[in-house]
């Protein structure tokens, strides 16, 4: 990752048992090379933005909260969906990538994303993530500590 990524404080929403929960906000720098021949950020680059935000949330932020499982044991992406809403072009200011959880199960969870700034939403996306035991090379279940962390960011899909 090049540039200086910044992480803003998690945007906290009033939480209730059914949500809405918190959103992790990651300020992702744009790179000139992110643009394609059509002079907007290439669709594949959005996956990198989502990854940077997700890694910051699951590794750095979770570790600060005392949750080591995501980084220590592993988690893999099973599915991505992206809806591109409008073109994003290079500028020196970072783009905001918000991350939150929309589903939690025993051995998978779904995160949602919004790529935006104060002017527009450029893309919305979701990823299904599966806990994975890297050493044993097999799927694993979420620990209770991981589930509790995810629950802090839970907002039901469509809410």
Backbone as JSON Lines, residues from 0, in Angstrom:
{"i":0,"aa":"X","n":[0.85,-1.17,0.0],"ca":[0.0,0.0,0.0],"c":[0.89,1.23,0.0]}
{"i":1,"aa":"X","n":[0.66,2.14,-0.9],"ca":[1.44,3.37,-0.96],"c":[0.62,4.5,-0.38]}
{"i":2,"aa":"X","n":[1.27,5.61,-0.13],"ca":[0.56,6.75,0.42],"c":[0.42,6.61,1.92]}
{"i":3,"aa":"X","n":[-0.24,7.55,2.5],"ca":[-0.44,7.52,3.94],"c":[-1.92,7.38,4.23]}
{"i":4,"aa":"X","n":[-2.31,6.17,4.48],"ca":[-3.71,5.92,4.82],"c":[-3.97,6.41,6.22]}
{"i":5,"aa":"X","n":[-5.14,6.93,6.42],"ca":[-5.55,7.39,7.74],"c":[-6.8,6.65,8.12]}
{"i":6,"aa":"X","n":[-6.91,6.37,9.39],"ca":[-8.12,5.76,9.9],"c":[-8.78,6.77,10.81]}
{"i":7,"aa":"X","n":[-10.01,7.08,10.52],"ca":[-10.71,7.99,11.42],"c":[-11.31,7.17,12.54]}
{"i":8,"aa":"X","n":[-11.75,7.82,13.54],"ca":[-12.42,7.14,14.65],"c":[-13.66,6.45,14.11]}
{"i":9,"aa":"X","n":[-13.95,5.28,14.67],"ca":[-15.17,4.59,14.25],"c":[-16.36,5.51,14.44]}
{"i":10,"aa":"X","n":[-17.21,5.54,13.44],"ca":[-18.44,6.31,13.55],"c":[-19.4,5.49,14.38]}
{"i":11,"aa":"X","n":[-19.78,5.98,15.52],"ca":[-20.63,5.23,16.43],"c":[-22.08,5.66,16.23]}
{"i":12,"aa":"X","n":[-22.92,4.68,16.11],"ca":[-24.35,4.93,16.03],"c":[-24.99,4.38,17.29]}
{"i":13,"aa":"X","n":[-26.16,4.82,17.6],"ca":[-26.87,4.3,18.76],"c":[-27.12,2.82,18.52]}
{"i":14,"aa":"X","n":[-26.62,1.99,19.42],"ca":[-26.72,0.54,19.23],"c":[-27.89,-0.02,20.01]}
{"i":15,"aa":"X","n":[-28.56,-0.97,19.42],"ca":[-29.6,-1.74,20.08],"c":[-29.34,-3.19,19.72]}
{"i":16,"aa":"X","n":[-30.0,-4.16,20.38],"ca":[-29.72,-5.56,20.08],"c":[-29.87,-5.91,18.61]}
{"i":17,"aa":"X","n":[-30.77,-5.28,17.9],"ca":[-30.96,-5.59,16.48],"c":[-30.21,-4.62,15.58]}
{"i":18,"aa":"X","n":[-29.4,-3.76,16.16],"ca":[-28.66,-2.78,15.36],"c":[-29.39,-1.46,15.41]}
{"i":19,"aa":"X","n":[-29.0,-0.43,14.77],"ca":[-27.79,-0.38,13.97],"c":[-26.54,-0.25,14.84]}
{"i":20,"aa":"X","n":[-25.46,-0.81,14.34],"ca":[-24.21,-0.8,15.07],"c":[-23.26,0.27,14.56]}
{"i":21,"aa":"X","n":[-22.03,0.1,14.92],"ca":[-20.99,1.04,14.52],"c":[-20.58,0.8,13.07]}
{"i":22,"aa":"X","n":[-19.91,1.8,12.51],"ca":[-19.25,1.66,11.21],"c":[-17.8,2.04,11.39]}
{"i":23,"aa":"X","n":[-16.93,1.23,10.84],"ca":[-15.51,1.56,10.83],"c":[-15.28,2.46,9.62]}
{"i":24,"aa":"X","n":[-14.59,3.57,9.83],"ca":[-14.33,4.52,8.75],"c":[-12.84,4.52,8.45]}
{"i":25,"aa":"X","n":[-12.51,4.23,7.2],"ca":[-11.13,4.19,6.74],"c":[-10.97,5.24,5.64]}
{"i":26,"aa":"X","n":[-9.98,6.11,5.79],"ca":[-9.7,7.13,4.79],"c":[-8.61,6.61,3.87]}
{"i":27,"aa":"X","n":[-9.01,6.25,2.66],"ca":[-8.14,5.56,1.72],"c":[-7.56,6.54,0.7]}
{"i":28,"aa":"X","n":[-6.23,6.61,0.61],"ca":[-5.63,7.51,-0.38],"c":[-5.86,6.99,-1.8]}
{"i":29,"aa":"X","n":[-6.04,7.91,-2.71],"ca":[-6.13,7.57,-4.13],"c":[-4.74,7.7,-4.73]}
{"i":30,"aa":"X","n":[-4.46,6.88,-5.71],"ca":[-3.19,6.95,-6.42],"c":[-3.46,7.27,-7.88]}
{"i":31,"aa":"X","n":[-2.59,8.05,-8.47],"ca":[-2.75,8.4,-9.89],"c":[-2.9,7.15,-10.73]}
{"i":32,"aa":"X","n":[-2.16,6.11,-10.38],"ca":[-2.19,4.86,-11.15],"c":[-3.48,4.08,-10.98]}
{"i":33,"aa":"X","n":[-4.37,4.5,-10.07],"ca":[-5.66,3.83,-9.9],"c":[-6.59,4.08,-11.08]}
{"i":34,"aa":"X","n":[-6.32,5.13,-11.84],"ca":[-7.2,5.48,-12.96],"c":[-6.86,4.63,-14.18]}
{"i":35,"aa":"X","n":[-7.87,4.42,-15.01],"ca":[-7.67,3.65,-16.23],"c":[-7.71,4.57,-17.45]}
{"i":36,"aa":"X","n":[-7.77,4.01,-18.62],"ca":[-7.76,4.79,-19.86],"c":[-8.97,5.7,-19.99]}
{"i":37,"aa":"X","n":[-10.04,5.44,-19.25],"ca":[-11.24,6.26,-19.29],"c":[-11.19,7.39,-18.27]}
{"i":38,"aa":"X","n":[-10.05,7.54,-17.6],"ca":[-9.79,8.63,-16.65],"c":[-10.69,8.61,-15.42]}
{"i":39,"aa":"X","n":[-11.02,7.4,-14.96],"ca":[-11.67,7.24,-13.66],"c":[-11.06,6.02,-12.98]}
{"i":40,"aa":"X","n":[-11.28,5.88,-11.68],"ca":[-10.72,4.75,-10.94],"c":[-11.27,3.46,-11.53]}
{"i":41,"aa":"X","n":[-10.36,2.55,-11.85],"ca":[-10.72,1.28,-12.46],"c":[-11.54,0.43,-11.5]}
{"i":42,"aa":"X","n":[-12.47,-0.33,-12.05],"ca":[-13.36,-1.14,-11.22],"c":[-12.6,-2.12,-10.33]}
{"i":43,"aa":"X","n":[-11.51,-2.67,-10.79],"ca":[-10.75,-3.64,-10.0],"c":[-10.09,-2.96,-8.79]}
{"i":44,"aa":"X","n":[-9.73,-1.7,-8.93],"ca":[-9.08,-0.96,-7.85],"c":[-10.01,-0.83,-6.65]}
{"i":45,"aa":"X","n":[-11.31,-0.77,-6.89],"ca":[-12.26,-0.69,-5.78],"c":[-12.07,-1.88,-4.82]}
{"i":46,"aa":"X","n":[-11.77,-3.06,-5.37],"ca":[-11.53,-4.22,-4.5],"c":[-10.35,-3.98,-3.58]}
{"i":47,"aa":"X","n":[-9.33,-3.28,-4.08],"ca":[-8.19,-2.94,-3.22],"c":[-8.61,-1.98,-2.12]}
{"i":48,"aa":"X","n":[-9.43,-0.99,-2.45],"ca":[-9.92,-0.04,-1.43],"c":[-10.69,-0.79,-0.35]}
{"i":49,"aa":"X","n":[-11.57,-1.72,-0.78],"ca":[-12.35,-2.5,0.19],"c":[-11.42,-3.34,1.06]}
{"i":50,"aa":"X","n":[-10.42,-3.94,0.43],"ca":[-9.47,-4.76,1.18],"c":[-8.7,-3.93,2.2]}
{"i":51,"aa":"X","n":[-8.23,-2.76,1.81],"ca":[-7.49,-1.91,2.74],"c":[-8.34,-1.55,3.95]}
{"i":52,"aa":"X","n":[-9.6,-1.2,3.7],"ca":[-10.5,-0.85,4.8],"c":[-10.8,-2.06,5.68]}
{"i":53,"aa":"X","n":[-11.03,-3.2,5.05],"ca":[-11.36,-4.42,5.79],"c":[-10.16,-4.88,6.64]}
{"i":54,"aa":"X","n":[-8.97,-4.84,6.08],"ca":[-7.78,-5.25,6.82],"c":[-7.54,-4.3,8.0]}
{"i":55,"aa":"X","n":[-7.72,-3.0,7.78],"ca":[-7.56,-2.04,8.86],"c":[-8.55,-2.34,9.99]}
{"i":56,"aa":"X","n":[-9.78,-2.65,9.64],"ca":[-10.82,-2.93,10.63],"c":[-10.61,-4.28,11.32]}
{"i":57,"aa":"X","n":[-10.29,-5.33,10.56],"ca":[-10.2,-6.67,11.12],"c":[-8.86,-6.95,11.8]}
{"i":58,"aa":"X","n":[-7.8,-6.26,11.39],"ca":[-6.48,-6.53,11.98],"c":[-6.09,-5.44,12.97]}
{"i":59,"aa":"X","n":[-5.99,-4.21,12.52],"ca":[-5.54,-3.14,13.41],"c":[-6.59,-2.82,14.47]}
{"i":60,"aa":"X","n":[-7.8,-2.49,14.04],"ca":[-8.85,-2.08,14.99],"c":[-9.24,-3.23,15.91]}
{"i":61,"aa":"X","n":[-9.39,-4.43,15.36],"ca":[-9.76,-5.58,16.19],"c":[-8.67,-5.87,17.22]}
{"i":62,"aa":"X","n":[-7.41,-5.77,16.82],"ca":[-6.3,-6.0,17.77],"c":[-6.35,-4.98,18.91]}
{"i":63,"aa":"X","n":[-6.66,-3.72,18.57],"ca":[-6.8,-2.7,19.61],"c":[-7.91,-3.04,20.59]}
{"i":64,"aa":"X","n":[-8.93,-3.74,20.09],"ca":[-10.06,-4.14,20.93],"c":[-9.81,-5.48,21.63]}
{"i":65,"aa":"X","n":[-8.62,-6.06,21.43],"ca":[-8.28,-7.32,22.08],"c":[-8.73,-8.55,21.33]}
{"i":66,"aa":"X","n":[-9.08,-8.39,20.05],"ca":[-9.53,-9.51,19.23],"c":[-8.42,-9.86,18.24]}
{"i":67,"aa":"X","n":[-7.77,-10.99,18.46],"ca":[-6.63,-11.39,17.63],"c":[-6.98,-12.45,16.59]}
{"i":68,"aa":"X","n":[-8.12,-13.09,16.7],"ca":[-8.46,-14.25,15.87],"c":[-8.43,-14.01,14.37]}
{"i":69,"aa":"X","n":[-8.92,-12.88,13.92],"ca":[-8.97,-12.63,12.48],"c":[-7.58,-12.65,11.87]}
{"i":70,"aa":"X","n":[-6.63,-12.03,12.52],"ca":[-5.27,-11.96,12.0],"c":[-4.49,-13.23,12.31]}
{"i":71,"aa":"X","n":[-4.66,-13.79,13.49],"ca":[-3.88,-14.95,13.92],"c":[-4.3,-16.23,13.21]}
{"i":72,"aa":"X","n":[-5.6,-16.5,13.19],"ca":[-6.08,-17.75,12.62],"c":[-6.39,-17.64,11.14]}
{"i":73,"aa":"X","n":[-6.95,-16.53,10.71],"ca":[-7.22,-16.31,9.3],"c":[-8.69,-16.17,8.98]}
{"i":74,"aa":"X","n":[-8.93,-15.47,7.89],"ca":[-10.26,-15.26,7.33],"c":[-10.09,-15.1,5.84]}
{"i":75,"aa":"X","n":[-10.94,-15.73,5.05],"ca":[-10.84,-15.63,3.6],"c":[-12.14,-15.08,3.02]}
{"i":76,"aa":"X","n":[-12.03,-14.46,1.86],"ca":[-13.19,-13.93,1.15],"c":[-13.81,-15.05,0.33]}
{"i":77,"aa":"X","n":[-15.11,-15.25,0.5],"ca":[-15.84,-16.25,-0.26],"c":[-16.62,-15.62,-1.42]}
{"i":78,"aa":"X","n":[-16.98,-14.33,-1.28],"ca":[-17.81,-13.69,-2.31],"c":[-17.72,-12.18,-2.17]}
{"i":79,"aa":"X","n":[-17.69,-11.49,-3.32],"ca":[-17.76,-10.03,-3.37],"c":[-18.91,-9.62,-4.29]}
{"i":80,"aa":"X","n":[-19.6,-8.55,-3.94],"ca":[-20.56,-7.9,-4.83],"c":[-20.33,-6.41,-4.75]}
{"i":81,"aa":"X","n":[-20.26,-5.75,-5.91],"ca":[-20.04,-4.3,-5.94],"c":[-21.04,-3.65,-6.88]}
{"i":82,"aa":"X","n":[-21.61,-2.56,-6.42],"ca":[-22.47,-1.74,-7.28],"c":[-21.76,-0.39,-7.44]}
{"i":83,"aa":"X","n":[-21.37,-0.1,-8.68],"ca":[-20.7,1.16,-8.98],"c":[-21.77,2.21,-9.24]}
{"i":84,"aa":"X","n":[-21.7,3.32,-8.51],"ca":[-22.76,4.33,-8.59],"c":[-22.39,5.53,-9.45]}
{"i":85,"aa":"X","n":[-21.11,5.94,-9.39],"ca":[-20.66,7.05,-10.23],"c":[-19.15,7.02,-10.32]}
{"i":86,"aa":"X","n":[-18.59,7.62,-11.37],"ca":[-17.14,7.58,-11.54],"c":[-16.4,8.33,-10.43]}
{"i":87,"aa":"X","n":[-15.27,7.79,-10.04],"ca":[-14.38,8.42,-9.07],"c":[-13.09,8.73,-9.81]}
{"i":88,"aa":"X","n":[-12.61,9.95,-9.69],"ca":[-11.36,10.33,-10.36],"c":[-10.32,10.71,-9.31]}
{"i":89,"aa":"X","n":[-9.07,10.66,-9.73],"ca":[-7.98,10.97,-8.81],"c":[-8.13,12.38,-8.26]}
{"i":90,"aa":"X","n":[-7.81,12.52,-6.98],"ca":[-7.67,13.81,-6.31],"c":[-6.78,13.57,-5.11]}
{"i":91,"aa":"X","n":[-6.16,14.58,-4.55],"ca":[-5.24,14.35,-3.42],"c":[-5.94,13.95,-2.12]}
{"i":92,"aa":"X","n":[-7.21,14.26,-1.97],"ca":[-7.94,13.91,-0.74],"c":[-8.33,12.42,-0.79]}
{"i":93,"aa":"X","n":[-8.29,11.77,0.36],"ca":[-8.68,10.34,0.39],"c":[-10.18,10.17,0.19]}
{"i":94,"aa":"X","n":[-10.56,8.97,-0.15],"ca":[-11.96,8.6,-0.22],"c":[-12.29,7.87,1.08]}
{"i":95,"aa":"X","n":[-13.51,8.01,1.53],"ca":[-13.95,7.37,2.78],"c":[-14.55,5.99,2.45]}
{"i":96,"aa":"X","n":[-14.06,4.97,3.14],"ca":[-14.63,3.62,3.0],"c":[-15.17,3.22,4.36]}
{"i":97,"aa":"X","n":[-16.48,3.06,4.44],"ca":[-17.12,2.64,5.69],"c":[-17.38,1.15,5.63]}
{"i":98,"aa":"X","n":[-17.16,0.47,6.75],"ca":[-17.33,-0.98,6.84],"c":[-18.25,-1.29,8.02]}
{"i":99,"aa":"X","n":[-19.2,-2.18,7.81],"ca":[-20.05,-2.66,8.9],"c":[-20.51,-4.09,8.58]}
{"i":100,"aa":"X","n":[-21.13,-4.73,9.54],"ca":[-21.53,-6.14,9.43],"c":[-23.03,-6.22,9.19]}
{"i":101,"aa":"X","n":[-23.44,-7.06,8.23],"ca":[-24.87,-7.23,7.95],"c":[-25.39,-8.63,8.26]}
{"i":102,"aa":"X","n":[-24.49,-9.59,8.52],"ca":[-24.91,-10.95,8.87],"c":[-23.78,-11.64,9.62]}
{"i":103,"aa":"X","n":[-24.16,-12.41,10.65],"ca":[-23.2,-13.19,11.43],"c":[-23.77,-14.6,11.59]}
{"i":104,"aa":"X","n":[-22.99,-15.6,11.19],"ca":[-23.39,-17.0,11.36],"c":[-22.25,-17.72,12.09]}
{"i":105,"aa":"X","n":[-22.38,-19.0,12.26],"ca":[-21.4,-19.78,13.0],"c":[-20.03,-19.78,12.32]}
{"i":106,"aa":"X","n":[-20.03,-19.89,10.99],"ca":[-18.77,-20.03,10.27],"c":[-18.67,-19.1,9.07]}
{"i":107,"aa":"X","n":[-19.37,-17.97,9.11],"ca":[-19.23,-16.96,8.08],"c":[-19.9,-15.68,8.56]}
{"i":108,"aa":"X","n":[-19.54,-14.58,7.91],"ca":[-20.2,-13.32,8.19],"c":[-20.12,-12.46,6.94]}
{"i":109,"aa":"X","n":[-21.02,-11.47,6.87],"ca":[-21.08,-10.59,5.71],"c":[-20.82,-9.17,6.15]}
{"i":110,"aa":"X","n":[-19.94,-8.5,5.42],"ca":[-19.67,-7.09,5.69],"c":[-20.15,-6.28,4.51]}
{"i":111,"aa":"X","n":[-20.6,-5.07,4.79],"ca":[-21.03,-4.13,3.76],"c":[-20.06,-2.96,3.76]}
{"i":112,"aa":"X","n":[-19.99,-2.27,2.63],"ca":[-19.08,-1.14,2.47],"c":[-19.81,-0.02,1.73]}
{"i":113,"aa":"X","n":[-19.35,1.19,2.0],"ca":[-19.77,2.35,1.22],"c":[-18.52,3.17,0.94]}
{"i":114,"aa":"X","n":[-18.26,3.43,-0.34],"ca":[-17.13,4.24,-0.77],"c":[-17.7,5.6,-1.14]}
{"i":115,"aa":"X","n":[-17.29,6.65,-0.39],"ca":[-17.93,7.95,-0.58],"c":[-17.01,9.08,-0.14]}
{"i":116,"aa":"X","n":[-17.53,10.28,-0.34],"ca":[-16.95,11.48,0.25],"c":[-18.13,12.36,0.63]}
{"i":117,"aa":"X","n":[-17.89,13.61,0.93],"ca":[-18.99,14.49,1.34],"c":[-19.92,14.84,0.19]}
{"i":118,"aa":"X","n":[-19.49,14.57,-1.04],"ca":[-20.28,14.95,-2.22],"c":[-21.11,13.8,-2.8]}
{"i":119,"aa":"X","n":[-20.61,12.56,-2.72],"ca":[-21.28,11.47,-3.42],"c":[-20.9,10.11,-2.85]}
{"i":120,"aa":"X","n":[-21.76,9.13,-3.17],"ca":[-21.45,7.73,-2.93],"c":[-20.99,7.17,-4.28]}
{"i":121,"aa":"X","n":[-19.78,6.61,-4.3],"ca":[-19.2,6.11,-5.55],"c":[-19.48,4.63,-5.76]}
{"i":122,"aa":"X","n":[-19.58,3.88,-4.67],"ca":[-19.86,2.45,-4.77],"c":[-20.37,1.94,-3.43]}
{"i":123,"aa":"X","n":[-21.18,0.9,-3.52],"ca":[-21.57,0.13,-2.34],"c":[-21.18,-1.32,-2.64]}
{"i":124,"aa":"X","n":[-20.89,-2.07,-1.6],"ca":[-20.4,-3.43,-1.83],"c":[-20.68,-4.29,-0.62]}
{"i":125,"aa":"X","n":[-20.5,-5.6,-0.81],"ca":[-20.57,-6.53,0.31],"c":[-19.61,-7.68,0.04]}
{"i":126,"aa":"X","n":[-19.15,-8.29,1.13],"ca":[-18.26,-9.45,1.04],"c":[-18.73,-10.49,2.06]}
{"i":127,"aa":"X","n":[-18.75,-11.74,1.64],"ca":[-18.97,-12.84,2.56],"c":[-17.59,-13.33,2.96]}
{"i":128,"aa":"X","n":[-17.33,-13.38,4.27],"ca":[-16.03,-13.79,4.79],"c":[-16.18,-15.07,5.6]}
{"i":129,"aa":"X","n":[-15.19,-15.94,5.47],"ca":[-15.22,-17.24,6.12],"c":[-13.98,-17.37,7.0]}
{"i":130,"aa":"X","n":[-14.15,-17.66,8.29],"ca":[-13.0,-17.9,9.15],"c":[-12.25,-19.13,8.65]}
{"i":131,"aa":"X","n":[-10.93,-19.05,8.64],"ca":[-10.12,-20.11,8.06],"c":[-8.91,-20.36,8.94]}
{"i":132,"aa":"X","n":[-8.61,-21.62,9.2],"ca":[-7.43,-22.0,9.96],"c":[-6.29,-22.14,8.97]}
{"i":133,"aa":"X","n":[-5.38,-21.18,8.98],"ca":[-4.29,-21.15,8.02],"c":[-3.35,-22.34,8.23]}
{"i":134,"aa":"X","n":[-2.98,-22.62,9.48],"ca":[-2.05,-23.73,9.77],"c":[-2.63,-25.07,9.36]}
{"i":135,"aa":"X","n":[-3.9,-25.29,9.68],"ca":[-4.54,-26.57,9.38],"c":[-5.14,-26.64,7.99]}
{"i":136,"aa":"X","n":[-5.2,-25.49,7.29],"ca":[-5.74,-25.41,5.93],"c":[-7.19,-25.93,5.87]}
{"i":137,"aa":"X","n":[-8.02,-25.42,6.8],"ca":[-9.43,-25.81,6.79],"c":[-10.28,-24.67,7.37]}
{"i":138,"aa":"X","n":[-11.57,-24.75,7.09],"ca":[-12.5,-23.77,7.63],"c":[-12.56,-23.93,9.14]}
{"i":139,"aa":"X","n":[-12.95,-22.85,9.81],"ca":[-13.12,-22.89,11.27],"c":[-14.37,-22.13,11.63]}
{"i":140,"aa":"X","n":[-14.78,-22.21,12.87],"ca":[-15.92,-21.45,13.38],"c":[-15.42,-20.14,13.98]}
{"i":141,"aa":"X","n":[-16.28,-19.16,13.99],"ca":[-15.96,-17.91,14.67],"c":[-15.89,-18.16,16.18]}
{"i":142,"aa":"X","n":[-14.93,-17.55,16.83],"ca":[-14.88,-17.64,18.29],"c":[-15.93,-16.69,18.86]}
{"i":143,"aa":"X","n":[-16.25,-16.85,20.13],"ca":[-17.21,-15.96,20.77],"c":[-16.68,-14.53,20.82]}
{"i":144,"aa":"X","n":[-15.38,-14.38,21.02],"ca":[-14.77,-13.05,21.04],"c":[-14.93,-12.37,19.67]}
{"i":145,"aa":"X","n":[-14.72,-13.14,18.6],"ca":[-14.9,-12.59,17.25],"c":[-16.36,-12.22,17.01]}
{"i":146,"aa":"X","n":[-17.29,-13.08,17.42],"ca":[-18.72,-12.79,17.25],"c":[-19.11,-11.53,18.0]}
{"i":147,"aa":"X","n":[-18.59,-11.38,19.21],"ca":[-18.9,-10.19,20.0],"c":[-18.38,-8.92,19.32]}
{"i":148,"aa":"X","n":[-17.19,-9.0,18.76],"ca":[-16.62,-7.85,18.04],"c":[-17.48,-7.51,16.82]}
{"i":149,"aa":"X","n":[-17.83,-8.52,16.05],"ca":[-18.66,-8.31,14.85],"c":[-20.02,-7.72,15.24]}
{"i":150,"aa":"X","n":[-20.57,-8.17,16.36],"ca":[-21.89,-7.7,16.8],"c":[-21.89,-6.19,17.07]}
{"i":151,"aa":"X","n":[-20.75,-5.64,17.48],"ca":[-20.66,-4.19,17.7],"c":[-20.9,-3.41,16.41]}
{"i":152,"aa":"X","n":[-20.62,-4.04,15.27],"ca":[-20.73,-3.36,13.97],"c":[-21.94,-3.87,13.16]}
{"i":153,"aa":"X","n":[-22.82,-4.56,13.84],"ca":[-23.95,-5.2,13.15],"c":[-25.1,-4.23,12.89]}
{"i":154,"aa":"X","n":[-25.5,-4.18,11.65],"ca":[-26.71,-3.5,11.21],"c":[-27.36,-4.43,10.2]}
{"i":155,"aa":"X","n":[-28.58,-4.86,10.43],"ca":[-29.21,-5.79,9.49],"c":[-29.21,-5.24,8.06]}
{"i":156,"aa":"X","n":[-29.03,-6.11,7.1],"ca":[-29.06,-5.71,5.69],"c":[-30.37,-4.99,5.4]}
{"i":157,"aa":"X","n":[-30.29,-3.9,4.69],"ca":[-31.47,-3.14,4.33],"c":[-31.92,-2.14,5.37]}
{"i":158,"aa":"X","n":[-31.26,-2.12,6.53],"ca":[-31.67,-1.19,7.6],"c":[-31.07,0.18,7.37]}
